[in-house]
Amino acid sequence: MLAELTTAVWHKSSRSSTTSDQSACVEVAFVEPAVAVRDSKQPEGGALVLPATAWRHFLHTVRP
C-alpha cells in the first residue's frame, strides 16, 4: 500500500479550518480499494488507511 500513497492525489477537506492556526486540516486520498486520511500539516506523519466500506460507513455516521 505504501507505493500507492507516494503517488496518491490528496484532497483537502472542505471542512478543514481556514484560520491562521490551521488546527483542523484533513486530507483524503482514494487509493482503491481503500481510502487514506492524513493530517495536511504533517503529511510525512503517516496516514490512516481504511477499507472503502469503512470510509462510507464513517461518512454516513458523521453527516447530518
PDB file of N, CA, C and O in Angstrom, chain B, residues numbered from 101:
ATOM      1  N   MET B 101       0.815  -1.199   0.000  1.00  0.00           N
ATOM      2  CA  MET B 101       0.000   0.000   0.000  1.00  0.00           C
ATOM      3  C   MET B 101       0.857   1.261   0.000  1.00  0.00           C
ATOM      4  O   MET B 101       0.398   2.292  -0.493  1.00  0.00           O
ATOM      5  N   LEU B 102       2.062   1.228   0.522  1.00  0.00           N
ATOM      6  CA  LEU B 102       2.888   2.429   0.585  1.00  0.00           C
ATOM      7  C   LEU B 102       3.183   3.020  -0.777  1.00  0.00           C
ATOM      8  O   LEU B 102       3.224   4.243  -0.914  1.00  0.00           O
ATOM      9  N   ALA B 103       3.389   2.191  -1.791  1.00  0.00           N
ATOM     10  CA  ALA B 103       3.668   2.714  -3.125  1.00  0.00           C
ATOM     11  C   ALA B 103       2.494   3.537  -3.628  1.00  0.00           C
ATOM     12  O   ALA B 103       2.695   4.578  -4.253  1.00  0.00           O
ATOM     13  N   GLU B 104       1.274   3.089  -3.365  1.00  0.00           N
ATOM     14  CA  GLU B 104       0.105   3.824  -3.801  1.00  0.00           C
ATOM     15  C   GLU B 104       0.007   5.179  -3.104  1.00  0.00           C
ATOM     16  O   GLU B 104      -0.471   6.141  -3.706  1.00  0.00           O
ATOM     17  N   LEU B 105       0.439   5.275  -1.872  1.00  0.00           N
ATOM     18  CA  LEU B 105       0.369   6.531  -1.141  1.00  0.00           C
ATOM     19  C   LEU B 105       1.385   7.544  -1.638  1.00  0.00           C
ATOM     20  O   LEU B 105       1.143   8.748  -1.546  1.00  0.00           O
ATOM     21  N   THR B 106       2.507   7.094  -2.157  1.00  0.00           N
ATOM     22  CA  THR B 106       3.503   8.047  -2.647  1.00  0.00           C
ATOM     23  C   THR B 106       3.028   8.749  -3.911  1.00  0.00           C
ATOM     24  O   THR B 106       3.466   9.862  -4.200  1.00  0.00           O
ATOM     25  N   THR B 107       2.145   8.119  -4.660  1.00  0.00           N
ATOM     26  CA  THR B 107       1.621   8.738  -5.874  1.00  0.00           C
ATOM     27  C   THR B 107       0.162   9.159  -5.725  1.00  0.00           C
ATOM     28  O   THR B 107      -0.465   9.576  -6.698  1.00  0.00           O
ATOM     29  N   ALA B 108      -0.373   9.054  -4.529  1.00  0.00           N
ATOM     30  CA  ALA B 108      -1.781   9.380  -4.294  1.00  0.00           C
ATOM     31  C   ALA B 108      -2.039  10.863  -4.519  1.00  0.00           C
ATOM     32  O   ALA B 108      -1.173  11.704  -4.277  1.00  0.00           O
ATOM     33  N   VAL B 109      -3.233  11.164  -4.983  1.00  0.00           N
ATOM     34  CA  VAL B 109      -3.679  12.549  -5.129  1.00  0.00           C
ATOM     35  C   VAL B 109      -4.505  12.875  -3.886  1.00  0.00           C
ATOM     36  O   VAL B 109      -5.572  12.302  -3.663  1.00  0.00           O
ATOM     37  N   TRP B 110      -3.994  13.795  -3.091  1.00  0.00           N
ATOM     38  CA  TRP B 110      -4.631  14.145  -1.823  1.00  0.00           C
ATOM     39  C   TRP B 110      -5.588  15.318  -2.013  1.00  0.00           C
ATOM     40  O   TRP B 110      -5.292  16.264  -2.743  1.00  0.00           O
ATOM     41  N   HIS B 111      -6.736  15.242  -1.347  1.00  0.00           N
ATOM     42  CA  HIS B 111      -7.766  16.274  -1.419  1.00  0.00           C
ATOM     43  C   HIS B 111      -8.002  16.800  -0.007  1.00  0.00           C
ATOM     44  O   HIS B 111      -8.301  16.036   0.910  1.00  0.00           O
ATOM     45  N   LYS B 112      -7.863  18.123   0.157  1.00  0.00           N
ATOM     46  CA  LYS B 112      -8.090  18.731   1.461  1.00  0.00           C
ATOM     47  C   LYS B 112      -9.590  18.832   1.716  1.00  0.00           C
ATOM     48  O   LYS B 112     -10.350  19.206   0.823  1.00  0.00           O
ATOM     49  N   SER B 113     -10.002  18.508   2.897  1.00  0.00           N
ATOM     50  CA  SER B 113     -11.407  18.551   3.270  1.00  0.00           C
ATOM     51  C   SER B 113     -11.949  19.969   3.177  1.00  0.00           C
ATOM     52  O   SER B 113     -11.277  20.923   3.570  1.00  0.00           O
ATOM     53  N   SER B 114     -13.158  20.105   2.660  1.00  0.00           N
ATOM     54  CA  SER B 114     -13.804  21.416   2.606  1.00  0.00           C
ATOM     55  C   SER B 114     -14.163  21.895   4.010  1.00  0.00           C
ATOM     56  O   SER B 114     -14.442  23.077   4.210  1.00  0.00           O
ATOM     57  N   ARG B 115     -14.156  20.994   4.970  1.00  0.00           N
ATOM     58  CA  ARG B 115     -14.465  21.339   6.356  1.00  0.00           C
ATOM     59  C   ARG B 115     -13.216  21.685   7.161  1.00  0.00           C
ATOM     60  O   ARG B 115     -13.316  22.018   8.341  1.00  0.00           O
ATOM     61  N   SER B 116     -12.047  21.611   6.538  1.00  0.00           N
ATOM     62  CA  SER B 116     -10.820  21.958   7.252  1.00  0.00           C
ATOM     63  C   SER B 116     -10.831  23.429   7.612  1.00  0.00           C
ATOM     64  O   SER B 116     -11.396  24.259   6.899  1.00  0.00           O
ATOM     65  N   SER B 117     -10.204  23.729   8.718  1.00  0.00           N
ATOM     66  CA  SER B 117     -10.144  25.095   9.209  1.00  0.00           C
ATOM     67  C   SER B 117      -9.422  25.995   8.219  1.00  0.00           C
ATOM     68  O   SER B 117      -8.439  25.590   7.599  1.00  0.00           O
ATOM     69  N   THR B 118      -9.919  27.217   8.077  1.00  0.00           N
ATOM     70  CA  THR B 118      -9.251  28.200   7.221  1.00  0.00           C
ATOM     71  C   THR B 118      -8.647  29.315   8.059  1.00  0.00           C
ATOM     72  O   THR B 118      -8.265  30.355   7.523  1.00  0.00           O
ATOM     73  N   THR B 119      -8.556  29.109   9.371  1.00  0.00           N
ATOM     74  CA  THR B 119      -7.966  30.111  10.242  1.00  0.00           C
ATOM     75  C   THR B 119      -6.449  30.038  10.145  1.00  0.00           C
ATOM     76  O   THR B 119      -5.895  29.084   9.599  1.00  0.00           O
ATOM     77  N   SER B 120      -5.795  31.044  10.673  1.00  0.00           N
ATOM     78  CA  SER B 120      -4.337  31.113  10.563  1.00  0.00           C
ATOM     79  C   SER B 120      -3.624  29.987  11.289  1.00  0.00           C
ATOM     80  O   SER B 120      -2.508  29.635  10.909  1.00  0.00           O
ATOM     81  N   ASP B 121      -4.234  29.403  12.331  1.00  0.00           N
ATOM     82  CA  ASP B 121      -3.549  28.329  13.055  1.00  0.00           C
ATOM     83  C   ASP B 121      -3.678  26.981  12.363  1.00  0.00           C
ATOM     84  O   ASP B 121      -2.934  26.052  12.676  1.00  0.00           O
ATOM     85  N   GLN B 122      -4.619  26.861  11.420  1.00  0.00           N
ATOM     86  CA  GLN B 122      -4.794  25.619  10.671  1.00  0.00           C
ATOM     87  C   GLN B 122      -4.848  24.401  11.585  1.00  0.00           C
ATOM     88  O   GLN B 122      -4.174  23.401  11.336  1.00  0.00           O
ATOM     89  N   SER B 123      -5.643  24.487  12.633  1.00  0.00           N
ATOM     90  CA  SER B 123      -5.673  23.424  13.630  1.00  0.00           C
ATOM     91  C   SER B 123      -6.451  22.184  13.205  1.00  0.00           C
ATOM     92  O   SER B 123      -6.319  21.137  13.839  1.00  0.00           O
ATOM     93  N   ALA B 124      -7.246  22.274  12.164  1.00  0.00           N
ATOM     94  CA  ALA B 124      -8.050  21.128  11.753  1.00  0.00           C
ATOM     95  C   ALA B 124      -7.920  20.924  10.246  1.00  0.00           C
ATOM     96  O   ALA B 124      -8.783  21.354   9.480  1.00  0.00           O
ATOM     97  N   CYS B 125      -6.864  20.282   9.835  1.00  0.00           N
ATOM     98  CA  CYS B 125      -6.598  20.098   8.409  1.00  0.00           C
ATOM     99  C   CYS B 125      -6.529  18.612   8.080  1.00  0.00           C
ATOM    100  O   CYS B 125      -5.618  17.905   8.512  1.00  0.00           O
ATOM    101  N   VAL B 126      -7.495  18.160   7.316  1.00  0.00           N
ATOM    102  CA  VAL B 126      -7.567  16.752   6.958  1.00  0.00           C
ATOM    103  C   VAL B 126      -7.502  16.626   5.444  1.00  0.00           C
ATOM    104  O   VAL B 126      -8.134  17.393   4.717  1.00  0.00           O
ATOM    105  N   GLU B 127      -6.727  15.644   4.975  1.00  0.00           N
ATOM    106  CA  GLU B 127      -6.664  15.335   3.555  1.00  0.00           C
ATOM    107  C   GLU B 127      -7.050  13.883   3.355  1.00  0.00           C
ATOM    108  O   GLU B 127      -6.791  13.030   4.204  1.00  0.00           O
ATOM    109  N   VAL B 128      -7.675  13.618   2.219  1.00  0.00           N
ATOM    110  CA  VAL B 128      -8.138  12.280   1.892  1.00  0.00           C
ATOM    111  C   VAL B 128      -7.625  11.913   0.507  1.00  0.00           C
ATOM    112  O   VAL B 128      -7.601  12.749  -0.397  1.00  0.00           O
ATOM    113  N   ALA B 129      -7.215  10.659   0.346  1.00  0.00           N
ATOM    114  CA  ALA B 129      -6.813  10.133  -0.967  1.00  0.00           C
ATOM    115  C   ALA B 129      -7.552   8.824  -1.193  1.00  0.00           C
ATOM    116  O   ALA B 129      -7.660   7.991  -0.294  1.00  0.00           O
ATOM    117  N   PHE B 130      -8.053   8.660  -2.397  1.00  0.00           N
ATOM    118  CA  PHE B 130      -8.774   7.441  -2.748  1.00  0.00           C
ATOM    119  C   PHE B 130      -7.809   6.523  -3.485  1.00  0.00           C
ATOM    120  O   PHE B 130      -7.457   6.762  -4.640  1.00  0.00           O
ATOM    121  N   VAL B 131      -7.392   5.474  -2.797  1.00  0.00           N
ATOM    122  CA  VAL B 131      -6.430   4.502  -3.341  1.00  0.00           C
ATOM    123  C   VAL B 131      -7.121   3.141  -3.331  1.00  0.00           C
ATOM    124  O   VAL B 131      -6.961   2.347  -2.405  1.00  0.00           O
ATOM    125  N   GLU B 132      -7.882   2.902  -4.374  1.00  0.00           N
ATOM    126  CA  GLU B 132      -8.704   1.687  -4.451  1.00  0.00           C
ATOM    127  C   GLU B 132      -7.919   0.454  -4.057  1.00  0.00           C
ATOM    128  O   GLU B 132      -6.793   0.263  -4.515  1.00  0.00           O
ATOM    129  N   PRO B 133      -8.484  -0.366  -3.233  1.00  0.00           N
ATOM    130  CA  PRO B 133      -9.849  -0.383  -2.704  1.00  0.00           C
ATOM    131  C   PRO B 133      -9.964   0.277  -1.343  1.00  0.00           C
ATOM    132  O   PRO B 133     -10.815  -0.109  -0.541  1.00  0.00           O
ATOM    133  N   ALA B 134      -9.133   1.253  -1.071  1.00  0.00           N
ATOM    134  CA  ALA B 134      -9.101   1.858   0.254  1.00  0.00           C
ATOM    135  C   ALA B 134      -9.170   3.375   0.157  1.00  0.00           C
ATOM    136  O   ALA B 134      -9.147   3.954  -0.929  1.00  0.00           O
ATOM    137  N   VAL B 135      -9.256   4.000   1.330  1.00  0.00           N
ATOM    138  CA  VAL B 135      -9.238   5.446   1.457  1.00  0.00           C
ATOM    139  C   VAL B 135      -8.192   5.778   2.523  1.00  0.00           C
ATOM    140  O   VAL B 135      -8.178   5.179   3.599  1.00  0.00           O
ATOM    141  N   ALA B 136      -7.329   6.727   2.215  1.00  0.00           N
ATOM    142  CA  ALA B 136      -6.296   7.142   3.160  1.00  0.00           C
ATOM    143  C   ALA B 136      -6.627   8.533   3.692  1.00  0.00           C
ATOM    144  O   ALA B 136      -7.096   9.394   2.948  1.00  0.00           O
ATOM    145  N   VAL B 137      -6.381   8.746   4.972  1.00  0.00           N
ATOM    146  CA  VAL B 137      -6.652  10.027   5.626  1.00  0.00           C
ATOM    147  C   VAL B 137      -5.383  10.442   6.349  1.00  0.00           C
ATOM    148  O   VAL B 137      -4.732   9.630   7.006  1.00  0.00           O
ATOM    149  N   ARG B 138      -5.033  11.745   6.218  1.00  0.00           N
ATOM    150  CA  ARG B 138      -3.832  12.228   6.906  1.00  0.00           C
ATOM    151  C   ARG B 138      -4.013  13.673   7.349  1.00  0.00           C
ATOM    152  O   ARG B 138      -4.931  14.364   6.907  1.00  0.00           O
ATOM    153  N   ASP B 139      -3.137  14.109   8.215  1.00  0.00           N
ATOM    154  CA  ASP B 139      -3.087  15.492   8.684  1.00  0.00           C
ATOM    155  C   ASP B 139      -2.293  16.286   7.647  1.00  0.00           C
ATOM    156  O   ASP B 139      -1.122  15.991   7.412  1.00  0.00           O
ATOM    157  N   SER B 140      -2.911  17.282   7.030  1.00  0.00           N
ATOM    158  CA  SER B 140      -2.228  18.023   5.971  1.00  0.00           C
ATOM    159  C   SER B 140      -1.056  18.850   6.488  1.00  0.00           C
ATOM    160  O   SER B 140      -0.165  19.210   5.719  1.00  0.00           O
ATOM    161  N   LYS B 141      -1.049  19.152   7.786  1.00  0.00           N
ATOM    162  CA  LYS B 141       0.069  19.903   8.352  1.00  0.00           C
ATOM    163  C   LYS B 141       1.303  19.025   8.533  1.00  0.00           C
ATOM    164  O   LYS B 141       2.424  19.530   8.585  1.00  0.00           O
ATOM    165  N   GLN B 142       1.097  17.710   8.629  1.00  0.00           N
ATOM    166  CA  GLN B 142       2.203  16.780   8.828  1.00  0.00           C
ATOM    167  C   GLN B 142       2.043  15.577   7.905  1.00  0.00           C
ATOM    168  O   GLN B 142       1.850  14.459   8.381  1.00  0.00           O
ATOM    169  N   PRO B 143       2.120  15.788   6.599  1.00  0.00           N
ATOM    170  CA  PRO B 143       1.892  14.685   5.665  1.00  0.00           C
ATOM    171  C   PRO B 143       2.911  13.554   5.809  1.00  0.00           C
ATOM    172  O   PRO B 143       2.616  12.408   5.470  1.00  0.00           O
ATOM    173  N   GLU B 144       4.095  13.869   6.305  1.00  0.00           N
ATOM    174  CA  GLU B 144       5.110  12.833   6.493  1.00  0.00           C
ATOM    175  C   GLU B 144       4.824  11.989   7.736  1.00  0.00           C
ATOM    176  O   GLU B 144       5.495  10.985   7.976  1.00  0.00           O
ATOM    177  N   GLY B 145       3.836  12.396   8.519  1.00  0.00           N
ATOM    178  CA  GLY B 145       3.492  11.696   9.754  1.00  0.00           C
ATOM    179  C   GLY B 145       2.719  10.405   9.545  1.00  0.00           C
ATOM    180  O   GLY B 145       2.414   9.702  10.509  1.00  0.00           O
ATOM    181  N   GLY B 146       2.402  10.090   8.309  1.00  0.00           N
ATOM    182  CA  GLY B 146       1.691   8.858   8.026  1.00  0.00           C
ATOM    183  C   GLY B 146       0.225   9.097   7.721  1.00  0.00           C
ATOM    184  O   GLY B 146      -0.270  10.222   7.785  1.00  0.00           O
ATOM    185  N   ALA B 147      -0.447   8.028   7.392  1.00  0.00           N
ATOM    186  CA  ALA B 147      -1.858   8.105   7.037  1.00  0.00           C
ATOM    187  C   ALA B 147      -2.605   6.921   7.626  1.00  0.00           C
ATOM    188  O   ALA B 147      -2.050   5.839   7.817  1.00  0.00           O
ATOM    189  N   LEU B 148      -3.849   7.153   7.903  1.00  0.00           N
ATOM    190  CA  LEU B 148      -4.742   6.089   8.334  1.00  0.00           C
ATOM    191  C   LEU B 148      -5.401   5.554   7.068  1.00  0.00           C
ATOM    192  O   LEU B 148      -6.050   6.307   6.342  1.00  0.00           O
ATOM    193  N   VAL B 149      -5.241   4.271   6.801  1.00  0.00           N
ATOM    194  CA  VAL B 149      -5.798   3.664   5.590  1.00  0.00           C
ATOM    195  C   VAL B 149      -6.962   2.769   5.991  1.00  0.00           C
ATOM    196  O   VAL B 149      -6.819   1.856   6.804  1.00  0.00           O
ATOM    197  N   LEU B 150      -8.106   3.054   5.404  1.00  0.00           N
ATOM    198  CA  LEU B 150      -9.340   2.340   5.739  1.00  0.00           C
ATOM    199  C   LEU B 150      -9.903   1.644   4.503  1.00  0.00           C
ATOM    200  O   LEU B 150      -9.737   2.138   3.388  1.00  0.00           O
ATOM    201  N   PRO B 151     -10.562   0.509   4.686  1.00  0.00           N
ATOM    202  CA  PRO B 151     -11.290  -0.069   3.567  1.00  0.00           C
ATOM    203  C   PRO B 151     -12.376   0.926   3.123  1.00  0.00           C
ATOM    204  O   PRO B 151     -12.928   1.651   3.950  1.00  0.00           O
ATOM    205  N   ALA B 152     -12.673   0.958   1.843  1.00  0.00           N
ATOM    206  CA  ALA B 152     -13.664   1.900   1.320  1.00  0.00           C
ATOM    207  C   ALA B 152     -15.010   1.744   2.023  1.00  0.00           C
ATOM    208  O   ALA B 152     -15.715   2.732   2.227  1.00  0.00           O
ATOM    209  N   THR B 153     -15.372   0.532   2.391  1.00  0.00           N
ATOM    210  CA  THR B 153     -16.647   0.319   3.090  1.00  0.00           C
ATOM    211  C   THR B 153     -16.649   0.992   4.457  1.00  0.00           C
ATOM    212  O   THR B 153     -17.672   1.537   4.872  1.00  0.00           O
ATOM    213  N   ALA B 154     -15.535   0.962   5.154  1.00  0.00           N
ATOM    214  CA  ALA B 154     -15.431   1.622   6.462  1.00  0.00           C
ATOM    215  C   ALA B 154     -15.523   3.138   6.297  1.00  0.00           C
ATOM    216  O   ALA B 154     -16.143   3.811   7.121  1.00  0.00           O
ATOM    217  N   TRP B 155     -14.914   3.679   5.243  1.00  0.00           N
ATOM    218  CA  TRP B 155     -14.973   5.116   4.971  1.00  0.00           C
ATOM    219  C   TRP B 155     -16.425   5.545   4.699  1.00  0.00           C
ATOM    220  O   TRP B 155     -16.888   6.560   5.221  1.00  0.00           O
ATOM    221  N   ARG B 156     -17.129   4.765   3.883  1.00  0.00           N
ATOM    222  CA  ARG B 156     -18.534   5.086   3.593  1.00  0.00           C
ATOM    223  C   ARG B 156     -19.373   5.040   4.874  1.00  0.00           C
ATOM    224  O   ARG B 156     -20.249   5.882   5.075  1.00  0.00           O
ATOM    225  N   HIS B 157     -19.106   4.067   5.726  1.00  0.00           N
ATOM    226  CA  HIS B 157     -19.837   3.969   6.998  1.00  0.00           C
ATOM    227  C   HIS B 157     -19.529   5.184   7.867  1.00  0.00           C
ATOM    228  O   HIS B 157     -20.436   5.752   8.477  1.00  0.00           O
ATOM    229  N   PHE B 158     -18.281   5.584   7.929  1.00  0.00           N
ATOM    230  CA  PHE B 158     -17.895   6.769   8.688  1.00  0.00           C
ATOM    231  C   PHE B 158     -18.644   8.005   8.177  1.00  0.00           C
ATOM    232  O   PHE B 158     -19.225   8.746   8.969  1.00  0.00           O
ATOM    233  N   LEU B 159     -18.633   8.228   6.871  1.00  0.00           N
ATOM    234  CA  LEU B 159     -19.317   9.388   6.306  1.00  0.00           C
ATOM    235  C   LEU B 159     -20.811   9.345   6.598  1.00  0.00           C
ATOM    236  O   LEU B 159     -21.407  10.370   6.931  1.00  0.00           O
ATOM    237  N   HIS B 160     -21.407   8.196   6.479  1.00  0.00           N
ATOM    238  CA  HIS B 160     -22.828   8.047   6.763  1.00  0.00           C
ATOM    239  C   HIS B 160     -23.132   8.394   8.226  1.00  0.00           C
ATOM    240  O   HIS B 160     -24.180   8.962   8.533  1.00  0.00           O
ATOM    241  N   THR B 161     -22.218   8.052   9.104  1.00  0.00           N
ATOM    242  CA  THR B 161     -22.398   8.292  10.536  1.00  0.00           C
ATOM    243  C   THR B 161     -22.232   9.764  10.892  1.00  0.00           C
ATOM    244  O   THR B 161     -22.985  10.275  11.721  1.00  0.00           O
ATOM    245  N   VAL B 162     -21.276  10.454  10.296  1.00  0.00           N
ATOM    246  CA  VAL B 162     -20.992  11.839  10.684  1.00  0.00           C
ATOM    247  C   VAL B 162     -21.787  12.884   9.915  1.00  0.00           C
ATOM    248  O   VAL B 162     -21.912  14.019  10.376  1.00  0.00           O
ATOM    249  N   ARG B 163     -22.318  12.533   8.774  1.00  0.00           N
ATOM    250  CA  ARG B 163     -23.098  13.510   8.001  1.00  0.00           C
ATOM    251  C   ARG B 163     -24.463  13.684   8.628  1.00  0.00           C
ATOM    252  O   ARG B 163     -25.094  12.722   9.065  1.00  0.00           O
ATOM    253  N   PRO B 164     -24.915  14.950   8.665  1.00  0.00           N
ATOM    254  CA  PRO B 164     -26.246  15.226   9.254  1.00  0.00           C
ATOM    255  C   PRO B 164     -27.364  14.692   8.370  1.00  0.00           C
ATOM    256  O   PRO B 164     -28.539  14.835   8.707  1.00  0.00           O
TER     257      PRO B 164
END
